[in-house]
Amino acid sequence: MGLFSKIKQLCFVTFRIKKYEFLSDCERVAGKPNLFYPLLLKGKGKIFFGENVQIGVVSSPYFYLGYTFMEAKYESSEISIGSNVAINNAFSIICSSKVTIKDNVLIGGNCTIMDNDGHHLDLDKRKESNPISFPVYIGKNVFIGSSVSILKGVTIGENSVIGNGSVVSKNIPKNVIAAGNPAKVIRNL
């Protein structure tokens, strides 16, 4: 690597990764992912990383923009990421109860997982801080395409594939390809 490449790496990657490590305030983190992209960890809950978790992809969109965001909002909130998981750039998890990602999962760029509505749907309760939440579970060997949103209460069965741009609002069985808004099974694997 030449001098210019080293300077570019230091200024546009290494410093950004260190900045978001400094800004992170989640104190209950176990495991250490391999960072190729900035990661911001927030909240009072627990965040677990298995072995060989990769955050960020160098040759992918958003590499020089944004960051990965994971929030385990409350003391009882828990994000659990298994081993050999690869997460592309611009990914976020907002967790009020529990989000589980099992081993060998691939997640495309610009994906979001939320185990809650963000705010109450009832007009009179929208400013309350504890919206309805249901756990999200992603099974082993799942491949999630780019720009996918996974909503509260969803289970994605092992080995399944979720197509780009899908909104997953209901459970997806194992060994299928699902896509669309809302995501529906297209075919078996």
C-alpha contacts under 8 A as a table, 3 or more apart, distances in Angstrom:
res1	aa1	res2	aa2	distance
1	M	5	S	6.03
1	M	6	K	6.52
2	G	5	S	5.28
2	G	6	K	6.29
3	L	6	K	5.09
3	L	7	I	6.24
4	F	7	I	5.15
4	F	8	K	6.12
5	S	8	K	5.03
5	S	9	Q	6.05
6	K	9	Q	5.07
6	K	10	L	6.12
7	I	10	L	5.08
7	I	11	C	6.10
8	K	11	C	5.28
8	K	12	F	5.79
8	K	13	V	7.66
9	Q	12	F	5.56
9	Q	13	V	5.23
9	Q	14	T	6.30
10	L	13	V	5.77
10	L	14	T	4.81
10	L	15	F	6.02
11	C	14	T	6.40
11	C	15	F	5.59
11	C	16	R	7.51
12	F	15	F	6.46
12	F	16	R	6.32
12	F	64	Y	6.74
13	V	16	R	5.27
13	V	17	I	6.17
13	V	36	F	7.57
13	V	37	Y	6.89
13	V	38	P	7.78
13	V	64	Y	7.38
14	T	17	I	5.18
14	T	18	K	6.26
15	F	18	K	5.11
15	F	19	K	6.03
16	R	19	K	5.00
16	R	20	Y	6.40
16	R	37	Y	7.91
16	R	38	P	6.01
17	I	20	Y	5.47
17	I	21	E	6.30
17	I	35	L	7.51
17	I	36	F	7.86
17	I	37	Y	6.21
17	I	38	P	4.18
17	I	39	L	6.74
18	K	21	E	5.01
18	K	22	F	6.17
18	K	38	P	7.59
19	K	22	F	5.14
19	K	23	L	6.30
19	K	38	P	7.93
20	Y	23	L	4.85
20	Y	24	S	6.05
20	Y	38	P	5.89
20	Y	39	L	5.90
20	Y	40	L	5.26
21	E	24	S	5.28
21	E	38	P	7.64
21	E	39	L	6.72
21	E	40	L	6.39
21	E	41	L	7.81
23	L	40	L	6.89
24	S	40	L	5.19
24	S	41	L	4.84
24	S	42	K	5.71
25	D	41	L	6.37
25	D	42	K	5.21
25	D	43	G	6.66
26	C	29	V	6.76
26	C	41	L	5.54
26	C	42	K	4.69
26	C	43	G	5.09
26	C	44	K	5.90
26	C	45	G	7.18
26	C	46	K	7.73
26	C	72	A	7.86
27	E	44	K	7.18
27	E	46	K	7.96
28	R	44	K	7.33
28	R	45	G	6.46
28	R	46	K	4.88
28	R	47	I	6.35
29	V	46	K	5.89
29	V	47	I	4.79
29	V	48	F	5.86
29	V	49	F	7.90
30	A	46	K	7.91
30	A	47	I	6.36
30	A	48	F	4.79
30	A	49	F	6.11
31	G	48	F	6.03
31	G	49	F	4.68
31	G	50	G	6.15
31	G	51	E	7.36
32	K	49	F	6.20
32	K	50	G	7.83
32	K	51	E	7.85
32	K	53	V	7.77
33	P	49	F	6.42
33	P	50	G	7.82
33	P	51	E	7.52
33	P	52	N	6.56
33	P	53	V	4.80
33	P	54	Q	5.79
33	P	55	I	6.69
34	N	52	N	6.85
34	N	53	V	5.96
34	N	54	Q	4.82
34	N	55	I	6.11
35	L	38	P	6.90
35	L	39	L	7.51
35	L	54	Q	6.22
35	L	55	I	5.06
35	L	56	G	6.54
36	F	54	Q	7.46
36	F	55	I	5.94
36	F	56	G	4.90
36	F	57	V	6.37
36	F	58	V	6.81
37	Y	55	I	6.10
37	Y	56	G	4.62
37	Y	57	V	7.19
37	Y	58	V	7.89
37	Y	63	F	6.86
37	Y	67	Y	6.61
37	Y	68	T	7.37
37	Y	89	N	6.94
38	P	56	G	7.79
38	P	66	G	7.69
38	P	67	Y	4.88
38	P	68	T	6.09
39	L	55	I	7.58
39	L	67	Y	5.75
39	L	68	T	4.69
39	L	69	F	6.02
39	L	70	M	7.71
40	L	67	Y	7.03
40	L	68	T	6.13
40	L	69	F	4.95
40	L	70	M	6.29
41	L	69	F	6.27
41	L	70	M	5.06
41	L	71	E	5.92
42	K	69	F	7.81
42	K	70	M	6.25
42	K	71	E	4.57
42	K	72	A	6.39
42	K	73	K	7.17
43	G	71	E	5.35
43	G	72	A	4.87
43	G	73	K	4.39
43	G	74	Y	6.37
43	G	75	E	7.90
44	K	72	A	6.26
44	K	73	K	5.70
44	K	74	Y	5.06
44	K	75	E	4.79
44	K	77	S	7.58
45	G	72	A	4.67
45	G	73	K	5.94
45	G	74	Y	5.18
45	G	75	E	4.24
45	G	76	S	5.73
45	G	77	S	4.63
45	G	78	E	5.70
46	K	72	A	6.29
46	K	75	E	7.41
46	K	76	S	7.76
46	K	77	S	6.32
46	K	78	E	4.76
46	K	79	I	6.25
47	I	72	A	6.87
47	I	78	E	5.88
47	I	79	I	4.72
47	I	80	S	5.95
47	I	81	I	7.97
48	F	78	E	7.94
48	F	79	I	6.20
48	F	80	S	4.73
48	F	81	I	5.93
49	F	53	V	6.74
49	F	80	S	6.38
49	F	81	I	4.98
49	F	82	G	6.23
49	F	83	S	7.27
50	G	53	V	6.36
50	G	81	I	5.97
50	G	82	G	4.58
50	G	83	S	4.24
50	G	84	N	7.43
51	E	82	G	7.23
51	E	83	S	4.54
51	E	84	N	6.30
52	N	83	S	5.73
52	N	84	N	4.90
52	N	85	V	6.93
53	V	81	I	7.91
53	V	82	G	7.63
53	V	83	S	5.98
53	V	84	N	5.31
53	V	85	V	4.83
53	V	86	A	5.95
53	V	87	I	7.86
54	Q	84	N	7.59
54	Q	85	V	6.28
54	Q	86	A	4.72
54	Q	87	I	6.01
55	I	68	T	7.72
55	I	86	A	6.34
55	I	87	I	5.03
55	I	88	N	6.33
55	I	89	N	7.28
56	G	63	F	7.39
56	G	86	A	7.76
56	G	87	I	5.95
56	G	88	N	4.67
56	G	89	N	4.78
57	V	60	S	5.65
57	V	63	F	6.94
57	V	87	I	7.78
57	V	88	N	5.46
57	V	89	N	6.24
58	V	63	F	6.00
59	S	63	F	7.34
60	S	63	F	6.11
60	S	88	N	7.66
60	S	89	N	7.29
60	S	109	G	7.82
61	P	89	N	7.12
61	P	109	G	7.38
62	Y	65	L	4.82
62	Y	66	G	6.62
62	Y	89	N	6.01
62	Y	90	A	6.50
63	F	66	G	7.65
63	F	89	N	6.28
66	G	90	A	6.19
67	Y	89	N	7.01
67	Y	90	A	5.50
67	Y	91	F	7.46
68	T	89	N	6.57
68	T	90	A	5.18
68	T	91	F	4.90
68	T	92	S	5.69
69	F	90	A	7.83
69	F	91	F	6.44
69	F	92	S	4.57
69	F	93	I	6.31
69	F	94	I	7.99
70	M	92	S	5.63
70	M	93	I	4.74
70	M	94	I	6.13
70	M	95	C	7.85
71	E	93	I	6.16
71	E	94	I	5.01
71	E	95	C	5.85
72	A	75	E	7.79
72	A	77	S	5.09
72	A	78	E	5.83
72	A	79	I	6.41
72	A	94	I	6.65
72	A	95	C	4.95
72	A	96	S	6.26
72	A	97	S	7.93
73	K	77	S	6.01
73	K	94	I	7.40
73	K	95	C	6.00
73	K	96	S	5.37
74	Y	77	S	5.07
74	Y	96	S	6.22
74	Y	97	S	7.84
76	S	96	S	7.84
76	S	97	S	6.61
77	S	95	C	6.32
77	S	96	S	5.23
77	S	97	S	4.51
77	S	98	K	5.68
78	E	95	C	7.08
78	E	96	S	7.79
78	E	97	S	6.31
78	E	98	K	4.76
78	E	99	V	6.43
79	I	95	C	7.00
79	I	98	K	5.81
79	I	99	V	4.87
79	I	100	T	6.02
80	S	98	K	7.93
80	S	99	V	6.30
80	S	100	T	4.81
80	S	101	I	6.09
80	S	102	K	7.85
81	I	85	V	7.36
81	I	100	T	6.12
81	I	101	I	4.76
81	I	102	K	6.09
81	I	103	D	7.48
82	G	85	V	6.45
82	G	101	I	5.92
82	G	102	K	4.56
82	G	103	D	4.42
82	G	104	N	7.44
83	S	102	K	7.27
83	S	103	D	4.75
83	S	104	N	6.41
84	N	103	D	5.83
84	N	104	N	4.83
84	N	105	V	7.14
85	V	102	K	7.96
85	V	103	D	6.08
85	V	104	N	4.99
85	V	105	V	4.86
85	V	106	L	5.98
85	V	107	I	7.99
86	A	104	N	7.67
86	A	105	V	6.50
86	A	106	L	5.01
86	A	107	I	6.23
87	I	91	F	7.21
87	I	106	L	6.19
87	I	107	I	4.80
87	I	108	G	6.46
87	I	109	G	7.45
88	N	91	F	6.72
88	N	107	I	5.98
88	N	108	G	5.05
88	N	109	G	4.58
88	N	110	N	7.53
89	N	108	G	7.53
89	N	109	G	4.86
89	N	110	N	6.31
90	A	109	G	5.81
90	A	110	N	4.59
90	A	111	C	6.94
91	F	109	G	6.29
91	F	110	N	5.10
91	F	111	C	4.91
91	F	112	T	5.88
92	S	110	N	7.83
92	S	111	C	6.48
92	S	112	T	4.85
92	S	113	I	6.33
93	I	112	T	5.89
93	I	113	I	4.75
93	I	114	M	5.87
94	I	113	I	6.42
94	I	114	M	4.94
94	I	115	D	6.78
94	I	116	N	7.78
95	C	98	K	6.09
95	C	99	V	6.45
95	C	114	M	6.04
95	C	115	D	5.48
95	C	116	N	7.06
96	S	115	D	6.40
96	S	116	N	6.48
96	S	133	S	6.27
97	S	115	D	6.81
97	S	133	S	6.23
97	S	134	F	6.54
97	S	135	P	5.94
98	K	115	D	6.99
98	K	134	F	7.46
98	K	135	P	4.72
98	K	136	V	6.43
99	V	115	D	6.85
99	V	135	P	5.71
99	V	136	V	4.76
99	V	137	Y	6.01
100	T	135	P	7.93
100	T	136	V	6.24
100	T	137	Y	4.82
100	T	138	I	6.07
101	I	105	V	7.23
101	I	137	Y	6.18
101	I	138	I	4.79
101	I	139	G	6.50
101	I	140	K	7.66
102	K	105	V	6.65
102	K	137	Y	7.99
102	K	138	I	6.09
102	K	139	G	5.25
102	K	140	K	4.90
102	K	141	N	7.74
103	D	139	G	7.59
103	D	140	K	5.02
103	D	141	N	6.53
104	N	140	K	5.89
104	N	141	N	4.79
104	N	142	V	7.24
105	V	139	G	7.85
105	V	140	K	6.15
105	V	141	N	4.86
105	V	142	V	4.91
105	V	143	F	5.88
105	V	144	I	7.86
106	L	141	N	7.47
106	L	142	V	6.44
106	L	143	F	4.77
106	L	144	I	6.07
107	I	111	C	7.36
107	I	143	F	6.13
107	I	144	I	4.76
107	I	145	G	6.29
107	I	146	S	7.30
108	G	111	C	6.48
108	G	144	I	5.88
108	G	145	G	4.74
108	G	146	S	4.17
108	G	147	S	7.09
108	G	148	V	7.91
109	G	145	G	7.52
109	G	146	S	4.77
109	G	147	S	6.22
110	N	146	S	5.96
110	N	147	S	4.74
110	N	148	V	7.24
111	C	146	S	6.12
111	C	147	S	4.70
111	C	148	V	4.80
111	C	149	S	5.82
112	T	147	S	7.58
112	T	148	V	6.42
112	T	149	S	4.82
112	T	150	I	6.24
113	I	136	V	8.00
113	I	149	S	5.93
113	I	150	I	4.72
113	I	151	L	6.11
113	I	152	K	7.93
114	M	117	D	7.38
114	M	136	V	7.81
114	M	149	S	7.96
114	M	150	I	6.37
114	M	151	L	5.19
114	M	152	K	5.72
115	D	133	S	5.46
115	D	134	F	5.48
115	D	135	P	5.56
115	D	136	V	5.84
115	D	151	L	5.93
115	D	152	K	3.79
115	D	153	G	6.40
116	N	119	H	7.94
116	N	131	P	6.36
116	N	132	I	5.66
116	N	133	S	4.10
116	N	134	F	6.40
116	N	151	L	7.22
116	N	152	K	5.18
117	D	120	H	6.58
117	D	121	L	7.64
117	D	131	P	6.11
117	D	132	I	6.31
117	D	133	S	6.90
117	D	152	K	7.25
118	G	131	P	6.11
119	H	125	K	7.99
119	H	126	R	5.32
119	H	127	K	7.00
119	H	128	E	7.22
119	H	129	S	7.17
119	H	130	N	7.44
119	H	131	P	5.13
119	H	132	I	7.91
120	H	123	L	7.42
120	H	125	K	5.66
120	H	126	R	4.62
120	H	127	K	7.56
120	H	128	E	7.18
120	H	130	N	7.85
120	H	131	P	5.03
120	H	132	I	6.79
121	L	125	K	7.35
121	L	126	R	6.33
122	D	125	K	5.40
122	D	126	R	6.20
123	L	126	R	5.48
124	D	127	K	7.76
125	K	128	E	5.46
128	E	131	P	7.20
133	S	152	K	6.37
133	S	153	G	7.54
134	F	152	K	5.25
134	F	153	G	4.49
135	P	152	K	6.26
135	P	153	G	5.05
135	P	154	V	7.19
136	V	151	L	7.56
136	V	152	K	5.95
136	V	153	G	5.18
136	V	154	V	5.02
136	V	155	T	5.86
137	Y	153	G	7.95
137	Y	154	V	6.41
137	Y	155	T	4.64
137	Y	156	I	6.31
138	I	142	V	7.04
138	I	155	T	5.83
138	I	156	I	4.84
138	I	157	G	6.58
138	I	158	E	7.32
139	G	142	V	6.17
139	G	155	T	7.62
139	G	156	I	5.90
139	G	157	G	5.08
139	G	158	E	4.24
139	G	159	N	7.28
140	K	157	G	7.65
140	K	158	E	4.71
140	K	159	N	6.27
141	N	158	E	5.77
141	N	159	N	4.64
141	N	160	S	7.29
142	V	156	I	7.68
142	V	157	G	7.52
142	V	158	E	5.70
142	V	159	N	4.72
142	V	160	S	4.99
142	V	161	V	5.86
142	V	162	I	7.98
143	F	159	N	7.35
143	F	160	S	6.46
143	F	161	V	4.75
143	F	162	I	6.32
144	I	148	V	7.06
144	I	161	V	5.87
144	I	162	I	4.78
144	I	163	G	6.69
144	I	164	N	7.52
145	G	148	V	6.37
145	G	161	V	7.59
145	G	162	I	5.81
145	G	163	G	5.15
145	G	164	N	4.45
145	G	165	G	7.35
146	S	163	G	7.64
146	S	164	N	4.80
146	S	165	G	6.28
147	S	164	N	5.91
147	S	165	G	4.72
147	S	166	S	7.19
148	V	162	I	7.75
148	V	163	G	7.63
148	V	164	N	6.02
148	V	165	G	4.82
148	V	166	S	4.89
148	V	167	V	5.90
148	V	168	V	7.58
149	S	165	G	7.54
149	S	166	S	6.41
149	S	167	V	4.80
149	S	168	V	6.12
150	I	154	V	7.10
150	I	167	V	6.04
150	I	168	V	4.75
150	I	169	S	6.44
151	L	154	V	6.26
151	L	167	V	7.57
151	L	168	V	6.08
151	L	169	S	5.25
152	K	169	S	7.21
153	G	169	S	7.88
153	G	170	K	7.54
153	G	171	N	7.91
154	V	168	V	7.29
154	V	169	S	6.36
154	V	170	K	5.47
154	V	171	N	4.94
154	V	172	I	7.70
155	T	170	K	7.52
155	T	171	N	4.81
155	T	172	I	6.28
155	T	173	P	7.88
156	I	160	S	7.09
156	I	171	N	5.87
156	I	172	I	4.74
156	I	173	P	6.16
156	I	174	K	6.86
157	G	160	S	6.08
157	G	171	N	7.98
157	G	172	I	5.97
157	G	173	P	4.71
157	G	174	K	3.70
157	G	175	N	7.00
158	E	173	P	7.73
158	E	174	K	4.77
158	E	175	N	6.40
159	N	174	K	5.94
159	N	175	N	5.01
159	N	176	V	7.38
160	S	172	I	7.85
160	S	173	P	7.42
160	S	174	K	5.42
160	S	175	N	4.68
160	S	176	V	4.81
160	S	177	I	5.78
160	S	178	A	7.69
160	S	189	L	7.71
161	V	175	N	7.83
161	V	176	V	6.37
161	V	177	I	4.70
161	V	178	A	6.27
162	I	166	S	6.93
162	I	177	I	5.99
162	I	178	A	5.04
162	I	179	A	5.64
162	I	183	A	7.91
163	G	166	S	5.91
163	G	177	I	7.27
163	G	178	A	6.16
163	G	179	A	4.61
163	G	180	G	7.28
164	N	179	A	7.17
165	G	179	A	7.73
165	G	180	G	7.02
165	G	181	N	7.88
166	S	179	A	5.27
166	S	180	G	4.66
166	S	181	N	5.43
166	S	182	P	6.77
166	S	183	A	5.60
167	V	179	A	7.82
167	V	180	G	6.49
167	V	181	N	4.95
167	V	182	P	5.17
167	V	183	A	5.56
168	V	171	N	7.62
168	V	181	N	7.31
168	V	182	P	5.94
168	V	183	A	5.05
169	S	182	P	6.35
169	S	183	A	7.07
170	K	183	A	7.66
172	I	176	V	7.77
172	I	178	A	7.32
172	I	184	K	7.74
172	I	185	V	7.28
173	P	176	V	6.62
175	N	188	N	6.03
175	N	189	L	5.21
176	V	185	V	6.53
176	V	186	I	7.44
176	V	187	R	5.81
176	V	188	N	4.24
176	V	189	L	5.07
177	I	185	V	5.81
177	I	186	I	5.60
177	I	187	R	5.51
177	I	188	N	6.20
177	I	189	L	6.74
178	A	183	A	5.78
178	A	184	K	5.06
178	A	185	V	4.11
178	A	186	I	5.26
178	A	187	R	7.29
179	A	182	P	7.62
179	A	183	A	4.52
179	A	184	K	5.55
179	A	185	V	6.67
179	A	186	I	6.84
180	G	183	A	4.23
180	G	184	K	6.26
181	N	184	K	7.85
185	V	188	N	7.77
